[in-house]
Amino acid sequence: MGKTSQQRHPARAIEVSGVHFSYGDIPVLEDVKFVIDPLDSVCIVGPNGGGKTTLIKLILGLLQPTRGSVRIYGGRPEDESRRIGYVPQHVQYDPGFPIQVQDVVAMGRLGRSFTGRYTKQDWSEVAAALEAVQLSRLAGRPFADLSGGQRQRVLIARALAAGGDILILDEPTANIDHESEQLFFDLLGRLNKKMTILMVTHEVGFASTFFKRIICVNKQVFIHPTSELTGELIQNMYGGDLQMIRHDHCCSAKGHDHD
């Protein structure tokens, strides 16, 4: 499914520099700065209303910073949008509409042909994406007949079919059972060998076993290397909708420097 991001471009996958964003007079994000390198795996957590969704929209190029900049492989998000595959938290669809799994995945190829029709290359990418998520056998099945976990994997396949280097997922485990969740993270592990993974979630118990870093968003951003998470810090992440995370210290790439 194409060359990896490291082969195609040596630049950082995502670079957020001094970003501020406000809705009118209401500040949402203040002086946000971080970098995500190719093939990194990062989990975004934070309280409701803390700015997680706004941050994702800025990375996707759907919003523009009030100040500062966002770069995707050195370019503007709106110019590099095809390098990002996005899996939203909620997908609206009519369960009575007879759309097949392969047709959902093919939506990731929309806009690539001047004729408006899918090409042989498009269908080849659809087949490869379904194989990557181990759902080739369901290509002709109605999307509405699938389980929650299978639908989530189809949406990932749609993002993969777009041919990007970065996969962004918004609360992907919210509506799937434990068994499907395990399959889901096995899949992310395989994809992370060739793609950068960025995932928004409220469930951080698995973070230290999959993600390399956690980005905590609450107007400002604080980065915690998961390799150095303590039980106390993880407990604080769960308490009070993540409101209890201590940010009275500086986090370096090597761990925590307390005042």
C-alpha positions as CSV (number, residue, x, y, z in Angstrom):
1,M,0.0,0.0,0.0
2,G,2.8,2.4,-0.9
3,K,6.0,3.4,0.8
4,T,6.2,4.3,4.4
5,S,6.4,7.9,5.6
6,Q,10.0,7.5,6.6
7,Q,10.9,6.4,3.0
8,R,8.9,9.2,1.4
9,H,9.7,12.1,3.7
10,P,12.2,12.5,6.5
11,A,10.3,15.4,8.2
12,R,8.3,15.1,11.4
13,A,4.9,13.7,10.8
14,I,3.1,16.3,12.9
15,E,4.5,19.5,14.3
16,V,2.4,21.9,16.4
17,S,4.2,25.2,17.2
18,G,2.9,27.8,19.7
19,V,-0.8,27.2,18.7
20,H,-3.5,29.2,20.3
21,F,-7.2,28.8,19.3
22,S,-10.4,30.6,20.5
23,Y,-14.0,30.3,19.7
24,G,-14.8,34.0,19.7
25,D,-13.6,35.4,23.0
26,I,-13.4,31.9,24.6
27,P,-9.9,30.5,24.6
28,V,-9.8,26.7,24.0
29,L,-6.1,26.0,23.4
30,E,-3.1,28.1,24.6
31,D,0.5,27.9,23.5
32,V,0.3,24.2,22.4
33,K,3.6,22.8,21.1
34,F,4.6,19.2,20.4
35,V,6.1,17.0,17.7
36,I,5.1,13.5,16.5
37,D,7.7,11.7,14.5
38,P,7.0,9.1,11.8
39,L,5.9,5.7,13.1
40,D,5.2,7.2,16.6
41,S,2.1,6.0,18.6
42,V,0.5,8.7,20.7
43,C,-2.6,8.7,22.8
44,I,-4.5,11.9,23.5
45,V,-6.5,12.2,26.7
46,G,-8.1,15.0,28.7
47,P,-11.4,16.2,30.3
48,N,-14.5,16.9,28.2
49,G,-14.2,20.5,26.9
50,G,-10.4,20.5,27.4
51,G,-9.7,20.9,23.6
52,K,-9.1,17.4,22.3
53,T,-11.6,17.7,19.5
54,T,-10.4,21.2,18.6
55,L,-6.8,19.9,18.5
56,I,-7.7,17.1,16.1
57,K,-9.6,19.5,13.8
58,L,-6.5,21.8,13.7
59,I,-4.3,18.8,12.7
60,L,-6.8,17.8,10.0
61,G,-6.9,21.4,8.7
62,L,-10.6,21.8,9.5
63,L,-9.8,24.8,11.7
64,Q,-7.0,27.4,11.5
65,P,-5.0,28.5,14.6
66,T,-5.6,31.9,16.0
67,R,-1.8,32.0,16.4
68,G,0.9,29.6,15.8
69,S,1.2,26.8,13.1
70,V,0.4,23.2,12.4
71,R,2.5,21.3,9.9
72,I,2.1,17.8,8.4
73,Y,5.4,16.5,7.0
74,G,6.4,20.2,6.7
75,G,3.3,21.3,4.8
76,R,0.0,22.9,5.7
77,P,-2.7,20.4,6.9
78,E,-5.0,21.4,4.1
79,D,-2.3,20.7,1.5
80,E,-1.3,17.4,3.0
81,S,-4.8,16.1,3.8
82,R,-4.4,12.9,1.8
83,R,-1.5,11.9,4.0
84,I,-4.0,11.5,6.9
85,G,-6.5,8.8,7.4
86,Y,-9.3,9.8,9.9
87,V,-11.7,7.5,11.8
88,P,-14.4,9.6,13.5
89,Q,-16.1,8.6,16.7
90,H,-19.6,8.6,15.3
91,V,-20.6,7.6,11.7
92,Q,-24.2,8.4,10.6
93,Y,-25.7,5.9,8.3
94,D,-29.1,4.5,7.4
95,P,-29.2,0.8,8.4
96,G,-31.8,0.3,5.7
97,F,-29.5,1.5,3.0
98,P,-28.0,-1.5,1.2
99,I,-24.4,-0.4,1.1
100,Q,-21.7,-3.1,1.1
101,V,-18.5,-3.2,3.1
102,Q,-16.4,-2.7,0.0
103,D,-18.4,0.4,-1.0
104,V,-17.8,1.9,2.5
105,V,-14.0,1.3,2.1
106,A,-14.1,2.7,-1.4
107,M,-15.2,6.1,0.0
108,G,-11.6,6.6,1.0
109,R,-10.7,6.8,-2.7
110,L,-13.3,9.5,-3.5
111,G,-12.0,12.6,-5.4
112,R,-9.0,10.8,-6.9
113,S,-10.4,10.4,-10.4
114,F,-11.4,13.1,-12.9
115,T,-14.2,10.9,-14.1
116,G,-15.8,10.5,-10.7
117,R,-15.6,6.7,-11.2
118,Y,-13.5,4.2,-9.3
119,T,-10.5,2.8,-11.2
120,K,-8.9,-0.6,-11.1
121,Q,-6.2,1.0,-8.9
122,D,-8.9,2.2,-6.5
123,W,-10.4,-1.3,-6.2
124,S,-7.0,-2.7,-5.7
125,E,-6.4,-0.4,-2.8
126,V,-9.8,-1.3,-1.4
127,A,-8.9,-5.0,-1.5
128,A,-5.5,-4.3,0.1
129,A,-7.1,-2.3,2.9
130,L,-9.7,-5.0,3.7
131,E,-6.9,-7.5,3.8
132,A,-5.0,-5.3,6.2
133,V,-7.9,-5.4,8.6
134,Q,-8.6,-9.1,8.0
135,L,-12.1,-8.5,6.6
136,S,-11.7,-9.5,3.0
137,R,-14.2,-12.3,3.4
138,L,-16.9,-9.7,4.3
139,A,-16.3,-7.4,1.2
140,G,-19.8,-8.1,-0.2
141,R,-21.7,-8.1,3.1
142,P,-24.1,-5.3,4.0
143,F,-22.3,-2.8,6.3
144,A,-25.4,-2.8,8.6
145,D,-25.1,-6.5,9.3
146,L,-21.6,-6.2,10.9
147,S,-20.8,-6.1,14.6
148,G,-19.6,-2.9,16.3
149,G,-16.0,-4.2,16.2
150,Q,-16.2,-5.2,12.5
151,R,-17.7,-1.8,11.6
152,Q,-14.8,-0.1,13.3
153,R,-12.3,-2.1,11.3
154,V,-14.1,-1.3,8.1
155,L,-13.8,2.4,8.9
156,I,-10.1,1.9,9.5
157,A,-9.9,0.2,6.2
158,R,-11.6,3.2,4.6
159,A,-8.9,5.4,6.1
160,L,-6.2,3.1,4.9
161,A,-7.6,3.0,1.4
162,A,-7.0,6.8,1.2
163,G,-3.3,5.9,1.2
164,G,-2.0,8.2,4.0
165,D,1.0,8.0,6.4
166,I,-0.9,9.0,9.5
167,L,-3.9,7.4,11.1
168,I,-6.0,9.5,13.5
169,L,-8.8,7.8,15.5
170,D,-11.4,9.5,17.7
171,E,-12.6,7.3,20.6
172,P,-12.5,4.1,18.5
173,T,-13.2,1.7,21.3
174,A,-16.3,3.4,22.7
175,N,-18.8,1.0,21.2
176,I,-17.0,-2.3,20.9
177,D,-16.7,-5.3,23.3
178,H,-13.6,-6.5,25.1
179,E,-12.8,-9.2,22.5
180,S,-13.2,-6.8,19.6
181,E,-11.0,-4.3,21.5
182,Q,-8.2,-6.8,21.7
183,L,-8.4,-7.5,18.0
184,F,-8.5,-3.8,17.4
185,F,-5.2,-3.2,19.3
186,D,-3.6,-6.1,17.6
187,L,-4.5,-4.4,14.3
188,L,-3.1,-1.1,15.5
189,G,0.2,-2.8,16.4
190,R,0.5,-4.1,12.9
191,L,-0.4,-0.8,11.3
192,N,2.0,1.1,13.5
193,K,4.9,-0.6,11.8
194,K,4.2,1.5,8.7
195,M,2.0,4.4,9.9
196,T,2.0,7.0,12.6
197,I,-0.9,6.4,15.0
198,L,-2.7,9.2,16.9
199,M,-5.7,8.2,19.0
200,V,-8.1,10.1,21.2
201,T,-9.6,8.2,24.1
202,H,-10.9,8.3,27.7
203,E,-9.6,4.8,28.4
204,V,-5.9,5.0,29.2
205,G,-5.4,1.7,31.1
206,F,-3.8,0.1,28.0
207,A,-1.7,3.1,27.2
208,S,1.6,1.9,28.7
209,T,1.3,-1.4,26.7
210,F,0.7,0.1,23.3
211,F,1.3,3.9,23.0
212,K,4.8,5.4,23.4
213,R,3.5,8.7,24.7
214,I,0.4,10.3,26.2
215,I,-0.6,13.8,25.3
216,C,-2.8,15.4,28.0
217,V,-5.0,18.2,26.7
218,N,-6.7,20.7,29.0
219,K,-6.3,24.1,27.2
220,Q,-2.6,23.5,27.3
221,V,-0.7,20.3,26.4
222,F,1.4,18.1,28.7
223,I,3.3,15.1,27.4
224,H,4.0,12.0,29.4
225,P,6.2,9.2,28.1
226,T,4.2,6.0,28.8
227,S,7.4,4.1,29.6
228,E,7.7,6.2,32.8
229,L,4.1,6.4,33.9
230,T,3.6,5.7,37.6
231,G,0.6,4.0,39.1
232,E,-0.3,7.3,40.8
233,L,-0.3,9.2,37.6
234,I,-2.5,6.6,35.9
235,Q,-4.9,6.7,38.8
236,N,-5.0,10.5,38.6
237,M,-5.9,10.1,34.9
238,Y,-9.0,8.2,35.8
239,G,-10.1,10.5,38.6
240,G,-12.6,13.3,38.0
241,D,-12.7,12.8,34.2
242,L,-8.9,13.3,34.1
243,Q,-9.2,16.6,36.0
244,M,-6.8,15.3,38.7
245,I,-3.7,14.9,36.5
246,R,-0.8,16.8,38.1
247,H,0.7,19.3,35.8
248,D,2.7,21.3,38.3
249,H,5.9,19.9,36.8
250,C,7.7,19.8,33.5
251,C,7.8,16.6,31.4
252,S,10.8,16.1,29.3
253,A,11.4,13.3,26.8
254,K,13.2,11.4,29.6
255,G,10.5,11.7,32.2
256,H,9.2,14.1,34.9
257,D,11.1,17.0,36.5
258,H,9.2,18.0,39.6
259,D,9.5,21.5,41.1
